[in-house]
Amino acid sequence: MVLVKTTLRVKENLKKDAERLALEQDISLQEVLNRALDSYIKKEKNPQETNAVSDKEFAKLLAKVNKEYGPALRKLAKL
């Protein structure tokens, strides 16, 4: 792995949080930023590989489940 030097401007609160995380995990700030950037890039390259769903998608799924299974679930709840 080759490291290159660069200069970035980051939000002050993000830098403080990253520094705190580095201290807690006993790693360098550089490592925290490298891991964060690596994770972000992987997620953006392969969005279909994530299990996360948007609030809109979740609401749609919940409505579908309620429509299909709601009556049966309500009967079970009364038992």
MOPAC internal coordinates of N, CA, C and O (Angstrom, degrees):
PM7 1SCF
backbone

  N    0.0000 0     0.00 0     0.00 0    0    0    0
  C    1.4478 1     0.00 0     0.00 0    1    0    0
  C    1.5268 1   107.94 1     0.00 0    2    1    0
  O    1.2310 1   120.96 1   -50.92 1    3    2    1
  N    1.3142 1   115.78 1   129.08 1    3    2    1
  C    1.4566 1   121.73 1   178.90 1    5    3    2
  C    1.5193 1   108.28 1  -103.68 1    6    5    3
  O    1.2310 1   120.48 1   -50.10 1    7    6    5
  N    1.3027 1   116.68 1   129.90 1    7    6    5
  C    1.4585 1   121.24 1   177.15 1    9    7    6
  C    1.5148 1   109.15 1   -99.86 1   10    9    7
  O    1.2310 1   120.28 1   -39.75 1   11   10    9
  N    1.3309 1   117.07 1   140.25 1   11   10    9
  C    1.4508 1   122.15 1   176.86 1   13   11   10
  C    1.5203 1   108.45 1  -120.42 1   14   13   11
  O    1.2310 1   121.09 1   -30.01 1   15   14   13
  N    1.2970 1   115.53 1   149.99 1   15   14   13
  C    1.4625 1   120.78 1  -178.58 1   17   15   14
  C    1.5214 1   108.84 1   -91.52 1   18   17   15
  O    1.2310 1   120.80 1   -42.53 1   19   18   17
  N    1.3384 1   116.07 1   137.47 1   19   18   17
  C    1.4580 1   121.48 1   177.77 1   21   19   18
  C    1.5169 1   108.95 1  -148.22 1   22   21   19
  O    1.2310 1   120.73 1   -14.16 1   23   22   21
  N    1.3028 1   116.21 1   165.84 1   23   22   21
  C    1.4587 1   121.74 1   177.06 1   25   23   22
  C    1.5176 1   108.02 1  -119.27 1   26   25   23
  O    1.2310 1   120.76 1   -48.64 1   27   26   25
  N    1.3145 1   116.15 1   131.36 1   27   26   25
  C    1.4611 1   121.73 1   179.55 1   29   27   26
  C    1.5118 1   110.14 1  -128.14 1   30   29   27
  O    1.2310 1   120.93 1   -27.98 1   31   30   29
  N    1.2997 1   115.82 1   152.02 1   31   30   29
  C    1.4637 1   121.35 1   170.29 1   33   31   30
  C    1.5247 1   105.87 1  -110.57 1   34   33   31
  O    1.2310 1   120.97 1   -59.15 1   35   34   33
  N    1.3181 1   115.75 1   120.85 1   35   34   33
  C    1.4581 1   120.76 1  -179.70 1   37   35   34
  C    1.5162 1   109.58 1  -122.66 1   38   37   35
  O    1.2310 1   121.34 1   -23.01 1   39   38   37
  N    1.3112 1   115.04 1   156.99 1   39   38   37
  C    1.4649 1   119.27 1   177.86 1   41   39   38
  C    1.5223 1   109.05 1   -61.12 1   42   41   39
  O    1.2310 1   121.14 1   -40.53 1   43   42   41
  N    1.3248 1   115.42 1   139.47 1   43   42   41
  C    1.4595 1   120.83 1  -175.41 1   45   43   42
  C    1.5275 1   112.34 1   -56.33 1   46   45   43
  O    1.2310 1   120.77 1   136.79 1   47   46   45
  N    1.3435 1   116.13 1   -43.21 1   47   46   45
  C    1.4667 1   119.02 1  -178.31 1   49   47   46
  C    1.5296 1   111.61 1   -66.56 1   50   49   47
  O    1.2310 1   120.12 1   145.84 1   51   50   49
  N    1.3513 1   117.37 1   -34.16 1   51   50   49
  C    1.4626 1   119.66 1   177.49 1   53   51   50
  C    1.5217 1   110.67 1   -66.46 1   54   53   51
  O    1.2310 1   120.67 1   138.93 1   55   54   53
  N    1.3152 1   116.33 1   -41.07 1   55   54   53
  C    1.4678 1   119.66 1   179.59 1   57   55   54
  C    1.5246 1   110.19 1   -63.75 1   58   57   55
  O    1.2310 1   120.62 1   135.86 1   59   58   57
  N    1.3180 1   116.42 1   -44.14 1   59   58   57
  C    1.4671 1   120.03 1   179.67 1   61   59   58
  C    1.5260 1   111.21 1   -62.12 1   62   61   59
  O    1.2310 1   120.82 1   136.51 1   63   62   61
  N    1.3358 1   116.03 1   -43.49 1   63   62   61
  C    1.4674 1   119.73 1   178.53 1   65   63   62
  C    1.5246 1   111.24 1   -63.93 1   66   65   63
  O    1.2310 1   120.71 1   139.20 1   67   66   65
  N    1.3265 1   116.25 1   -40.80 1   67   66   65
  C    1.4697 1   120.52 1   179.02 1   69   67   66
  C    1.5254 1   110.46 1   -65.34 1   70   69   67
  O    1.2310 1   120.03 1   139.37 1   71   70   69
  N    1.3195 1   117.54 1   -40.63 1   71   70   69
  C    1.4629 1   120.81 1   177.79 1   73   71   70
  C    1.5210 1   111.10 1   -64.31 1   74   73   71
  O    1.2310 1   120.66 1   138.75 1   75   74   73
  N    1.3184 1   116.34 1   -41.25 1   75   74   73
  C    1.4699 1   120.95 1   178.47 1   77   75   74
  C    1.5305 1   110.05 1   -62.73 1   78   77   75
  O    1.2310 1   120.51 1   136.21 1   79   78   77
  N    1.3353 1   116.63 1   -43.79 1   79   78   77
  C    1.4606 1   121.49 1   178.83 1   81   79   78
  C    1.5283 1   110.91 1   -62.53 1   82   81   79
  O    1.2310 1   120.68 1   138.78 1   83   82   81
  N    1.3212 1   116.30 1   -41.22 1   83   82   81
  C    1.4645 1   120.68 1   178.77 1   85   83   82
  C    1.5210 1   110.53 1   -60.70 1   86   85   83
  O    1.2310 1   120.64 1   136.97 1   87   86   85
  N    1.3183 1   116.37 1   -43.03 1   87   86   85
  C    1.4707 1   120.08 1   178.39 1   89   87   86
  C    1.5263 1   111.05 1   -64.49 1   90   89   87
  O    1.2310 1   120.80 1   135.36 1   91   90   89
  N    1.3246 1   116.08 1   -44.64 1   91   90   89
  C    1.4681 1   120.03 1  -178.97 1   93   91   90
  C    1.5213 1   111.94 1   -62.56 1   94   93   91
  O    1.2310 1   120.40 1   143.15 1   95   94   93
  N    1.3325 1   116.84 1   -36.85 1   95   94   93
  C    1.4613 1   121.01 1  -177.02 1   97   95   94
  C    1.5225 1   112.81 1   -95.44 1   98   97   95
  O    1.2310 1   121.05 1  -178.57 1   99   98   97
  N    1.3271 1   115.59 1     1.43 1   99   98   97
  C    1.4670 1   121.91 1   179.72 1  101   99   98
  C    1.5337 1   111.53 1    54.84 1  102  101   99
  O    1.2310 1   121.47 1  -133.56 1  103  102  101
  N    1.3354 1   114.80 1    46.44 1  103  102  101
  C    1.4586 1   121.37 1   175.44 1  105  103  102
  C    1.5258 1   107.83 1  -130.86 1  106  105  103
  O    1.2310 1   120.52 1    -9.27 1  107  106  105
  N    1.3122 1   116.61 1   170.73 1  107  106  105
  C    1.4631 1   120.16 1  -178.59 1  109  107  106
  C    1.5257 1   111.33 1   -80.26 1  110  109  107
  O    1.2310 1   121.39 1   -21.54 1  111  110  109
  N    1.3243 1   114.95 1   158.46 1  111  110  109
  C    1.4579 1   120.29 1   174.11 1  113  111  110
  C    1.5251 1   109.05 1   -60.14 1  114  113  111
  O    1.2310 1   120.46 1   141.41 1  115  114  113
  N    1.2958 1   116.73 1   -38.59 1  115  114  113
  C    1.4643 1   121.85 1   177.49 1  117  115  114
  C    1.5251 1   110.68 1   -56.33 1  118  117  115
  O    1.2310 1   120.27 1   136.74 1  119  118  117
  N    1.3189 1   117.09 1   -43.26 1  119  118  117
  C    1.4675 1   120.93 1  -179.35 1  121  119  118
  C    1.5310 1   111.00 1   -67.33 1  122  121  119
  O    1.2310 1   120.25 1   139.26 1  123  122  121
  N    1.3229 1   117.12 1   -40.74 1  123  122  121
  C    1.4635 1   120.62 1   177.57 1  125  123  122
  C    1.5224 1   110.02 1   -59.62 1  126  125  123
  O    1.2310 1   120.58 1   132.71 1  127  126  125
  N    1.3267 1   116.49 1   -47.29 1  127  126  125
  C    1.4656 1   120.24 1  -178.49 1  129  127  126
  C    1.5253 1   111.62 1   -67.12 1  130  129  127
  O    1.2310 1   120.06 1   140.81 1  131  130  129
  N    1.3281 1   117.49 1   -39.19 1  131  130  129
  C    1.4643 1   120.39 1   177.42 1  133  131  130
  C    1.5244 1   111.20 1   -62.72 1  134  133  131
  O    1.2310 1   120.44 1   135.89 1  135  134  133
  N    1.3307 1   116.77 1   -44.11 1  135  134  133
  C    1.4683 1   120.32 1   179.48 1  137  135  134
  C    1.5214 1   111.14 1   -64.50 1  138  137  135
  O    1.2310 1   120.58 1   137.70 1  139  138  137
  N    1.3321 1   116.49 1   -42.30 1  139  138  137
  C    1.4617 1   120.53 1  -179.38 1  141  139  138
  C    1.5266 1   110.70 1   -64.24 1  142  141  139
  O    1.2310 1   120.42 1   134.97 1  143  142  141
  N    1.3055 1   116.80 1   -45.03 1  143  142  141
  C    1.4590 1   120.65 1  -179.50 1  145  143  142
  C    1.5298 1   110.83 1   -66.31 1  146  145  143
  O    1.2310 1   120.63 1   138.75 1  147  146  145
  N    1.3197 1   116.40 1   -41.25 1  147  146  145
  C    1.4595 1   120.78 1   177.92 1  149  147  146
  C    1.5313 1   110.84 1   -60.76 1  150  149  147
  O    1.2310 1   120.62 1   134.58 1  151  150  149
  N    1.3219 1   116.43 1   -45.42 1  151  150  149
  C    1.4596 1   121.43 1   179.54 1  153  151  150
  C    1.5266 1   111.04 1   -62.59 1  154  153  151
  O    1.2310 1   120.35 1   136.07 1  155  154  153
  N    1.3154 1   116.94 1   -43.93 1  155  154  153
  C    1.4635 1   121.16 1  -179.88 1  157  155  154
  C    1.5222 1   111.00 1   -62.73 1  158  157  155
  O    1.2310 1   120.26 1   133.93 1  159  158  157
  N    1.3156 1   117.10 1   -46.07 1  159  158  157
  C    1.4641 1   121.01 1  -178.24 1  161  159  158
  C    1.5305 1   110.88 1   -64.27 1  162  161  159
  O    1.2310 1   120.04 1   137.05 1  163  162  161
  N    1.3281 1   117.53 1   -42.95 1  163  162  161
  C    1.4678 1   120.37 1   177.89 1  165  163  162
  C    1.5121 1   111.06 1   -61.04 1  166  165  163
  O    1.2310 1   120.19 1   138.36 1  167  166  165
  N    1.3278 1   117.24 1   -41.64 1  167  166  165
  C    1.4614 1   121.50 1  -179.89 1  169  167  166
  C    1.5285 1   110.38 1   -64.86 1  170  169  167
  O    1.2310 1   120.11 1   138.02 1  171  170  169
  N    1.3113 1   117.40 1   -41.98 1  171  170  169
  C    1.4616 1   121.29 1  -179.02 1  173  171  170
  C    1.5250 1   112.18 1   -69.68 1  174  173  171
  O    1.2310 1   120.42 1   146.92 1  175  174  173
  N    1.3362 1   116.80 1   -33.08 1  175  174  173
  C    1.4594 1   120.70 1   179.28 1  177  175  174
  C    1.5175 1   111.51 1   -72.39 1  178  177  175
  O    1.2310 1   120.41 1   146.51 1  179  178  177
  N    1.3258 1   116.83 1   -33.49 1  179  178  177
  C    1.4654 1   121.86 1  -174.62 1  181  179  178
  C    1.5188 1   111.10 1  -129.78 1  182  181  179
  O    1.2310 1   119.53 1  -116.71 1  183  182  181
  N    1.3232 1   118.50 1    63.29 1  183  182  181
  C    1.4692 1   119.37 1  -176.81 1  185  183  182
  C    1.5204 1   113.46 1   -63.16 1  186  185  183
  O    1.2310 1   119.52 1   154.64 1  187  186  185
  N    1.3363 1   118.52 1   -25.36 1  187  186  185
  C    1.4504 1   120.67 1  -179.26 1  189  187  186
  C    1.5322 1   111.50 1   -72.03 1  190  189  187
  O    1.2310 1   119.53 1   164.54 1  191  190  189
  N    1.3189 1   118.50 1   -15.46 1  191  190  189
  C    1.4623 1   120.91 1  -177.95 1  193  191  190
  C    1.5221 1   112.78 1   -82.72 1  194  193  191
  O    1.2310 1   119.89 1   174.45 1  195  194  193
  N    1.3059 1   117.82 1    -5.55 1  195  194  193
  C    1.4504 1   119.89 1  -179.74 1  197  195  194
  C    1.5314 1   109.49 1   -87.78 1  198  197  195
  O    1.2310 1   120.41 1   -29.90 1  199  198  197
  N    1.3064 1   116.82 1   150.10 1  199  198  197
  C    1.4570 1   121.66 1   178.01 1  201  199  198
  C    1.5179 1   111.64 1   -92.10 1  202  201  199
  O    1.2310 1   120.21 1   174.78 1  203  202  201
  N    1.3190 1   117.20 1    -5.22 1  203  202  201
  C    1.4564 1   121.14 1  -177.63 1  205  203  202
  C    1.5252 1   110.21 1   -71.56 1  206  205  203
  O    1.2310 1   121.29 1   -36.64 1  207  206  205
  N    1.3190 1   115.13 1   143.36 1  207  206  205
  C    1.4561 1   120.51 1   175.05 1  209  207  206
  C    1.5269 1   108.08 1  -123.80 1  210  209  207
  O    1.2310 1   121.07 1   -26.43 1  211  210  209
  N    1.3133 1   115.55 1   153.57 1  211  210  209
  C    1.4567 1   119.89 1   179.18 1  213  211  210
  C    1.5316 1   109.15 1   -73.76 1  214  213  211
  O    1.2310 1   121.07 1   -15.68 1  215  214  213
  N    1.3209 1   115.56 1   164.32 1  215  214  213
  C    1.4640 1   120.29 1   177.47 1  217  215  214
  C    1.5211 1   110.66 1   -60.54 1  218  217  215
  O    1.2310 1   120.69 1   142.11 1  219  218  217
  N    1.3235 1   116.29 1   -37.89 1  219  218  217
  C    1.4644 1   120.95 1   179.94 1  221  219  218
  C    1.5299 1   110.59 1   -65.00 1  222  221  219
  O    1.2310 1   120.60 1   135.85 1  223  222  221
  N    1.3364 1   116.46 1   -44.15 1  223  222  221
  C    1.4668 1   120.55 1   178.53 1  225  223  222
  C    1.5245 1   110.81 1   -64.38 1  226  225  223
  O    1.2310 1   120.68 1   139.48 1  227  226  225
  N    1.3390 1   116.31 1   -40.52 1  227  226  225
  C    1.4605 1   120.69 1   179.88 1  229  227  226
  C    1.5244 1   110.59 1   -64.19 1  230  229  227
  O    1.2310 1   120.57 1   136.66 1  231  230  229
  N    1.3299 1   116.52 1   -43.34 1  231  230  229
  C    1.4689 1   120.51 1   179.41 1  233  231  230
  C    1.5240 1   110.77 1   -61.95 1  234  233  231
  O    1.2310 1   120.55 1   140.39 1  235  234  233
  N    1.3249 1   116.55 1   -39.61 1  235  234  233
  C    1.4601 1   121.30 1   179.03 1  237  235  234
  C    1.5340 1   110.53 1   -64.82 1  238  237  235
  O    1.2310 1   120.65 1   136.45 1  239  238  237
  N    1.3155 1   116.37 1   -43.55 1  239  238  237
  C    1.4647 1   121.42 1   178.86 1  241  239  238
  C    1.5250 1   110.94 1   -65.16 1  242  241  239
  O    1.2310 1   120.55 1   137.73 1  243  242  241
  N    1.3145 1   116.56 1   -42.27 1  243  242  241
  C    1.4610 1   121.07 1   179.43 1  245  243  242
  C    1.5240 1   110.91 1   -62.41 1  246  245  243
  O    1.2310 1   120.37 1   138.43 1  247  246  245
  N    1.3240 1   116.89 1   -41.57 1  247  246  245
  C    1.4677 1   120.80 1   178.13 1  249  247  246
  C    1.5260 1   110.41 1   -62.67 1  250  249  247
  O    1.2310 1   120.65 1   139.04 1  251  250  249
  N    1.3310 1   116.36 1   -40.96 1  251  250  249
  C    1.4598 1   120.78 1  -179.91 1  253  251  250
  C    1.5358 1   110.87 1   -64.49 1  254  253  251
  O    1.2310 1   120.83 1   135.11 1  255  254  253
  N    1.3229 1   116.02 1   -44.89 1  255  254  253
  C    1.4729 1   120.54 1   179.48 1  257  255  254
  C    1.5174 1   109.97 1   -63.51 1  258  257  255
  O    1.2310 1   120.57 1   136.90 1  259  258  257
  N    1.3361 1   116.52 1   -43.10 1  259  258  257
  C    1.4607 1   120.25 1  -179.97 1  261  259  258
  C    1.5206 1   111.14 1   -62.77 1  262  261  259
  O    1.2310 1   120.44 1   138.92 1  263  262  261
  N    1.3306 1   116.77 1   -41.08 1  263  262  261
  C    1.4655 1   121.10 1  -179.91 1  265  263  262
  C    1.5265 1   111.11 1   -64.78 1  266  265  263
  O    1.2310 1   120.71 1   135.40 1  267  266  265
  N    1.3315 1   116.26 1   -44.60 1  267  266  265
  C    1.4621 1   120.33 1  -175.55 1  269  267  266
  C    1.5237 1   113.70 1   -79.47 1  270  269  267
  O    1.2310 1   120.79 1   142.60 1  271  270  269
  N    1.3274 1   116.10 1   -37.40 1  271  270  269
  C    1.4695 1   118.92 1  -172.48 1  273  271  270
  C    1.5224 1   114.20 1  -117.30 1  274  273  271
  O    1.2310 1   120.30 1   175.60 1  275  274  273
  N    1.3259 1   117.02 1    -4.40 1  275  274  273
  C    1.4649 1   121.01 1  -177.69 1  277  275  274
  C    1.5154 1   114.29 1   -53.46 1  278  277  275
  O    1.2310 1   119.62 1   127.17 1  279  278  277
  N    1.3309 1   118.33 1   -52.83 1  279  278  277
  C    1.4695 1   119.31 1  -178.46 1  281  279  278
  C    1.5321 1   112.68 1   -58.79 1  282  281  279
  O    1.2310 1   120.30 1   137.11 1  283  282  281
  N    1.3184 1   117.03 1   -42.89 1  283  282  281
  C    1.4672 1   120.43 1  -179.56 1  285  283  282
  C    1.5291 1   110.36 1   -66.86 1  286  285  283
  O    1.2310 1   120.53 1   140.14 1  287  286  285
  N    1.3115 1   116.59 1   -39.86 1  287  286  285
  C    1.4804 1   119.50 1   178.87 1  289  287  286
  C    1.5205 1   111.58 1   -66.11 1  290  289  287
  O    1.2310 1   120.49 1   141.74 1  291  290  289
  N    1.3215 1   116.67 1   -38.26 1  291  290  289
  C    1.4747 1   119.41 1   178.36 1  293  291  290
  C    1.5277 1   110.94 1   -65.84 1  294  293  291
  O    1.2310 1   120.28 1   142.03 1  295  294  293
  N    1.3461 1   117.07 1   -37.97 1  295  294  293
  C    1.4641 1   120.07 1   176.02 1  297  295  294
  C    1.5166 1   111.25 1   -63.31 1  298  297  295
  O    1.2310 1   120.66 1   136.28 1  299  298  297
  N    1.3247 1   116.35 1   -43.72 1  299  298  297
  C    1.4629 1   120.89 1   178.83 1  301  299  298
  C    1.5294 1   110.54 1   -62.54 1  302  301  299
  O    1.2310 1   120.27 1   141.59 1  303  302  301
  N    1.3199 1   117.08 1   -38.41 1  303  302  301
  C    1.4543 1   120.42 1  -178.42 1  305  303  302
  C    1.5236 1   111.94 1   -64.62 1  306  305  303
  O    1.2310 1   120.31 1   153.01 1  307  306  305
  N    1.3213 1   117.02 1   -26.99 1  307  306  305
  C    1.4734 1   121.08 1  -179.16 1  309  307  306
  C    1.5290 1   112.19 1   -79.51 1  310  309  307
  O    1.2310 1   120.04 1   164.86 1  311  310  309
  N    1.3203 1   117.52 1   -15.14 1  311  310  309
  C    1.4804 1   120.52 1  -178.16 1  313  311  310
  C    1.4976 1   111.94 1   -70.15 1  314  313  311
  O    1.2310 1   120.10 1   180.00 1  315  314  313

